[in-house]
Amino acid sequence: MDTFSAFSSIDYQSIRASTPAETAVKRLNGIGEVLSSLDISAIHSQHDMARALWTLDTADKCIRMILTEFRTERTKDVVREANSLIDLIEAARDEVTGHRDDGMVLS
């Protein structure tokens, strides 16, 4: 599953951000890029599941830290990007834990 593919295209030509809000969006895009490599269909063991959940939890914490850091500079773009990622993380978490609930045998 490539849930986060929408966030995997970062504009490397414009690495420098001119405003704090642009910096926040770039950081959120970076989190999305990392998450785009998460392949839920490749979960075959308890270790794989734990690693996927750890990755999702870490990404969620990073997003919340960005929102806290840029709380005075928040724009609609920052909030929209953060909320979109948080929603996708929750959906991915549900899918990961669904592997366990579906009776999938994980070694």
C-alpha positions, 0 to 999 in steps of 0.5 A: 500500500502506498498511502503516503505517495501524495506526499513523496514529491518534494521540490528539491529546487526550492529547499530554502523557505522564505517564511516560517510557514513554508519551513513547517510545510517543508518539514511536513512534506519530509515526513510524508516522504519518509512515510511513503516508503512504508509498505504495509503489505510487507508486514509479515512478522511481529517485528515488522508490525512493531517497526511500522507502528513505531514509524507511524507513532514517531511521525505523528509525534514529529507532526505535533512538534511541528504544529507546536513549534509553529503555533504562532506562524500557522497558516491554513496550508500548515494545518491542512498538511498536518491534518492530512498526514495525521489522518493518513497515519491513523488509517495506516495504523488501522490497517497495520493493526488489522493484520493482527485482528484479521487472524494473520499469523505473524511470526 
